[in-house]
């Protein structure tokens, strides 16, 4: 009609435009609110479903551990983590290990196992120490603590697909009443992982296992471990029928019967100026349960390798046996036992140099030597340097 604007012409008869716009906005906010409520309901339902899956998964791992002789207990338990995470916190953690002789028990302050709602079968636990170890019915014999500790497992019980252990600043002490606690082990960091890379957990799994240790020392275990050591090990283990709980000896027998073994992918050991790196190789088990196999080694600082392997101690023990309890050699010629030790050590070092080939390692002069295991005896070149007892 003449005089009407285009905007006024679009209005419904009898309904002003502002009222229609207000109606549209009201329904839009109602729709948005309903969508938010629906998402919240769906997300909450998903969280509770994932929480139930994570709870069943954790219960399944605990049942598996109990079947292996490790029974866990929890003083009090709580569930949290909404809306994105799942967390089960256990206070006053206890574990009884019945599969060892003697049996022992351990306790820790808190363990919190968490997962995400999109992957509830991958559990990661934070452990708060200290962790005490005691033979059943006895006072604690060892105490372990750390700055931060984490363990994790992925898979559907009872078949783990992967596992990890990481501890920053771990240290272990032997508790004594007379002289105080003795340091048994300490490190800046220790981490171990294992994952199935072939087969399945319940049908001939092939497992890749790694170990990383930063600045570890264990002076009471071996004098050569008083100085900090860095170590890296990467292996592949073949021959297990499955990963069901079973005694270690039975599992090793299973590996031997299947013709399995341990493939060494990488090995590095460093202490001070001494470095040892191993090439690839395979270790197998014979009918006696002892290891056979060979590796190539590259060594920087062969002079330090002798005490690291304890060869100097073997020489000293031989000299002591020769001297007898009344130290006959030193009574005949004062100081002669020390001269023999030093001469024997020097001879061992020279012989190792003759057996090896000059090479370079990490930009430094090194010596290449074969490392061989025959029926559990360890040979460096042609020199026997140690013995590994039967594994079953």
C-alpha positions in Angstrom: 0.0 0.0 0.0 1.2 3.5 -0.6 3.2 4.8 2.4 4.1 1.4 3.8 7.8 0.5 4.2 9.1 -2.9 3.0 9.8 -3.8 6.7 6.2 -3.1 7.7 5.0 -5.0 4.8 6.7 -8.2 6.1 4.9 -8.2 9.5 2.1 -10.7 10.1 -1.3 -9.0 10.3 -2.0 -7.9 13.8 1.5 -8.8 15.2 4.2 -6.2 15.7 7.7 -7.1 14.5 9.5 -6.6 17.9 7.2 -9.2 19.5 8.0 -11.8 16.8 11.7 -11.2 17.2 11.4 -11.6 21.0 9.6 -14.9 20.4 12.3 -16.2 18.2 15.0 -15.3 20.7 13.1 -16.9 23.6 12.8 -20.2 21.7 16.5 -20.1 20.6 17.6 -19.8 24.3 15.2 -22.5 25.3 16.8 -24.8 22.6 20.3 -23.9 23.6 19.5 -24.6 27.3 17.9 -27.9 26.4 20.9 -28.9 24.4 23.3 -28.0 27.2 21.1 -30.0 29.7 21.1 -33.0 27.2 24.9 -32.8 26.8 25.4 -32.6 30.6 23.1 -35.7 31.1 24.9 -37.6 28.3 28.4 -36.6 29.6 27.4 -37.6 33.2 26.1 -40.9 32.1 29.3 -41.5 30.0 31.4 -40.6 33.1 29.6 -43.0 35.3 29.8 -45.7 32.7 33.5 -45.1 32.2 33.9 -45.0 36.0 32.3 -48.4 36.3 34.6 -49.8 33.6 37.6 -48.4 35.3 36.5 -49.8 38.7 35.9 -53.2 37.1 39.3 -53.0 35.4 41.1 -52.1 38.7 39.2 -54.9 40.5 40.3 -57.3 37.7 44.0 -56.4 38.1 43.7 -56.8 41.9 42.1 -60.3 41.4 44.9 -61.2 39.0 47.5 -60.1 41.5 45.8 -62.1 44.2 46.0 -65.2 41.9 49.8 -64.6 41.7 50.1 -64.5 45.5 50.0 -60.7 46.0 47.0 -59.6 48.0 46.3 -55.9 48.3 44.2 -54.1 50.9 42.9 -50.5 51.3 42.2 -48.7 54.6 39.7 -46.3 53.0 38.7 -45.6 49.4 37.2 -42.7 47.5 36.2 -42.1 43.8 36.6 -38.7 42.1 37.7 -36.9 38.9 34.4 -35.7 37.4 34.0 -34.4 34.7 37.1 -35.4 32.6 39.0 -37.9 34.7 38.5 -40.9 36.8 40.4 -41.4 40.1 40.3 -44.1 42.8 42.2 -43.1 45.9 43.3 -45.7 48.4 44.7 -44.7 51.7 46.8 -46.9 54.0 47.7 -49.3 51.3 48.8 -52.8 52.2 50.1 -55.8 50.3 50.9 -59.4 51.4 53.3 -61.2 49.1 52.8 -64.9 49.7 54.6 -66.3 46.7 58.1 -65.8 48.1 60.1 -67.5 50.8 59.9 -66.0 53.3 56.6 -64.3 52.7 56.5 -60.5 53.4 54.2 -57.6 53.7 54.5 -54.0 52.5 52.6 -50.8 53.3 52.4 -47.3 51.7 50.6 -44.1 52.6 48.4 -43.6 49.5 47.9 -44.9 46.0 45.7 -43.1 43.4 44.8 -44.8 40.2 43.4 -42.6 37.5 42.1 -43.0 33.9 40.3 -40.8 31.3 36.7 -41.4 30.3 37.8 -42.1 26.7 40.3 -44.8 27.8 39.1 -46.3 31.1 41.1 -49.5 30.7 44.4 -47.6 30.8 45.1 -47.0 34.5 48.0 -44.9 35.8 48.7 -44.9 39.5 50.6 -42.3 41.7 52.1 -43.9 44.8 53.0 -41.9 47.9 55.7 -43.4 50.1 57.4 -44.4 52.2 56.9 -48.0 51.4 58.0 -50.4 54.2 58.9 -54.1 53.8 58.7 -56.6 56.6 58.7 -60.4 56.8 55.4 -61.6 58.2 55.4 -61.2 62.0 58.6 -59.1 62.0 59.5 -55.5 62.2 60.1 -53.6 58.9 63.5 -54.6 57.4 63.6 -52.1 54.5 62.1 -48.7 53.7 61.7 -47.3 50.2 60.8 -43.7 49.3 60.9 -41.5 46.3 60.0 -38.0 45.1 57.4 -39.1 42.7 56.3 -42.6 41.8 54.0 -43.8 39.0 52.9 -47.2 37.8 50.5 -47.9 34.9 48.9 -50.8 33.1 46.8 -51.0 30.0 44.5 -53.8 28.9 41.5 -55.8 30.0 42.2 -58.1 33.0 43.7 -60.6 33.2 45.6 -59.9 30.0 47.9 -56.8 30.2 48.9 -55.2 27.0 51.5 -52.8 28.5 52.9 -51.8 31.9 55.2 -49.0 33.2 57.0 -48.2 36.4 58.6 -44.7 36.9 60.2 -43.4 40.1 62.0 -40.1 40.5 64.6 -40.0 43.3 64.1 -43.5 44.6 66.1 -44.7 47.6 66.0 -47.9 49.7 67.3 -48.2 53.2 67.8 -51.3 55.4 66.4 -50.5 58.9 68.7 -51.4 61.8 68.4 -50.5 65.5 72.1 -50.4 66.4 73.7 -48.1 63.8 70.8 -46.5 62.1 69.6 -47.1 58.5 72.0 -48.3 55.8 71.6 -47.1 52.2 71.0 -50.1 49.9 70.0 -48.3 46.7 69.5 -44.8 45.4 69.1 -43.2 42.0 68.0 -40.0 40.3 65.5 -41.9 38.3 64.5 -45.4 37.3 61.9 -46.4 34.7 60.8 -49.7 33.2 58.3 -50.5 30.5 56.9 -53.6 28.9 54.5 -54.0 26.0 53.2 -56.7 23.8 54.5 -56.2 20.3 53.5 -59.5 18.8 51.0 -62.3 19.4 48.5 -61.6 22.1 48.7 -61.5 25.9 47.0 -65.0 26.1 48.6 -66.6 23.0 52.4 -66.6 22.7 53.1 -62.9 23.3 56.3 -61.2 22.2 57.3 -58.6 24.7 59.5 -55.5 24.4 61.0 -54.6 27.8 63.1 -51.5 28.5 65.0 -50.3 31.5 66.5 -46.8 32.1 68.5 -46.0 35.3 70.0 -42.6 36.0 72.9 -42.2 38.5 72.1 -45.3 40.5 74.3 -46.5 43.4 74.2 -49.6 45.5 77.3 -49.7 47.7 76.2 -52.5 50.0 75.4 -54.8 47.1 78.8 -54.5 45.4 81.8 -52.2 46.0 81.9 -51.3 42.3 78.4 -49.9 42.5 79.4 -47.2 45.1 79.9 -44.7 42.3 76.8 -43.7 40.3 75.9 -45.7 37.2 73.8 -44.9 34.2 72.2 -47.8 32.4 69.9 -48.4 29.4 68.6 -51.8 28.3 66.2 -52.6 25.5 65.2 -56.2 24.9 62.6 -58.4 23.2 61.5 -61.5 25.1 60.1 -64.5 23.2 58.8 -67.9 24.3 56.1 -67.3 26.8 52.8 -69.2 26.2 50.8 -66.5 27.8 50.9 -63.8 30.5 48.7 -65.7 33.0 49.9 -65.5 36.6 52.4 -68.3 37.3 55.7 -68.8 39.2 58.8 -67.3 37.7 60.6 -70.7 37.4 57.6 -72.1 35.6 57.6 -69.2 33.1 61.3 -69.6 32.4 60.9 -73.4 31.9 58.1 -72.5 29.5 60.4 -70.2 27.6 63.2 -72.8 27.3 60.8 -75.5 26.2 59.4 -73.2 23.4 63.0 -72.4 22.2 62.5 -68.8 23.2 65.1 -66.3 24.4 66.0 -62.7 25.0 67.0 -60.5 22.1 69.3 -57.7 23.2 68.4 -54.6 21.1 70.5 -52.0 23.0 72.6 -51.9 26.1 74.7 -49.0 27.5 76.4 -48.8 30.9 78.4 -45.8 32.1 80.2 -45.1 35.3 82.5 -42.1 35.4 84.9 -42.3 32.4 84.1 -45.9 31.7 81.4 -46.8 29.1 80.2 -50.2 27.9 78.0 -50.5 24.9 76.7 -53.9 23.6 75.7 -54.8 20.1 72.7 -56.8 19.2 72.6 -60.5 20.2 70.4 -63.3 21.6 70.5 -65.1 24.9 68.9 -68.5 25.1 68.3 -71.1 27.9 69.6 -74.6 27.8 68.3 -77.7 29.4 70.1 -76.9 32.7 68.3 -73.5 32.9 71.5 -71.5 32.3 72.1 -68.9 29.7 74.0 -69.3 26.4 74.7 -66.6 23.8 77.1 -63.9 22.6 77.3 -60.2 22.3 79.8 -57.7 20.9 81.1 -55.1 23.4 82.7 -51.8 22.9 84.5 -50.5 26.0 85.9 -47.1 26.9 88.2 -47.3 29.9 89.1 -50.9 30.0 91.2 -50.2 33.2 88.0 -49.4 35.0 86.2 -52.5 33.7 88.3 -54.9 35.8 87.0 -53.5 39.1 83.5 -52.9 37.7 83.3 -56.7 36.9 84.8 -57.6 40.3 87.8 -59.3 38.6 90.2 -57.5 41.1 88.2 -59.0 44.0 88.5 -62.5 42.5 92.3 -62.0 42.2 92.5 -60.7 45.8 90.5 -63.8 47.0 92.9 -66.0 45.2 95.9 -64.3 46.8 94.3 -64.5 50.2 93.7 -68.2 49.8 97.4 -68.6 48.8 98.5 -66.6 51.8 96.3 -68.5 54.2 94.7 -67.3 57.4 98.1 -66.4 58.9 99.1 -64.3 55.9 102.2 -66.4 55.1 103.2 -64.4 52.0 103.4 -61.1 53.8 105.3 -62.7 56.7 107.9 -64.0 54.3 108.1 -60.9 52.2 106.3 -57.8 53.6 103.9 -56.3 51.1 104.3 -59.1 48.6 100.5 -59.9 48.5 99.7 -56.4 47.4 102.4 -56.6 44.6 100.9 -59.8 43.4 97.4 -58.3 43.3 98.6 -55.2 41.3 100.7 -57.4 38.9 97.7 -59.8 38.4 95.4 -56.9 37.7 97.8 -55.3 35.2 98.2 -58.7 33.5 94.4 -59.1 33.2 94.1 -55.7 31.6 96.9 -56.3 29.2 95.4 -59.7 28.2 92.0 -58.1 27.6 93.7 -55.5 25.4 95.4 -58.2 23.4 92.1 -60.1 22.9 90.2 -57.0 21.7 90.4 -54.7 18.6 90.9 -51.0 18.8 87.7 -49.0 17.9 86.0 -45.8 18.8 82.9 -45.2 20.9 81.1 -41.8 21.3 84.2 -40.1 19.8 86.6 -41.7 22.3 89.2 -44.5 21.8 87.7 -47.9 22.8 88.3 -51.6 22.7 86.0 -54.1 21.0 85.6 -57.4 22.8 83.3 -60.4 22.5 81.1 -61.3 25.4 80.0 -64.9 25.5 77.8 -66.9 27.9 78.3 -70.6 28.0 76.3 -72.7 30.4 75.9 -69.6 32.7 79.6 -68.7 32.7 80.4 -65.2 31.4 83.5 -64.9 29.2 85.0 -61.5 28.2 87.2 -62.5 25.4 88.7 -65.8 26.6 88.6 -64.6 30.3 85.9 -66.0 32.6 84.6 -63.0 34.6 81.4 -64.3 36.3 78.7 -66.9 36.7 74.9 -66.6 36.3 73.1 -69.3 38.4 70.5 -71.5 36.7 67.1 -69.7 36.3 65.1 -72.8 37.0 
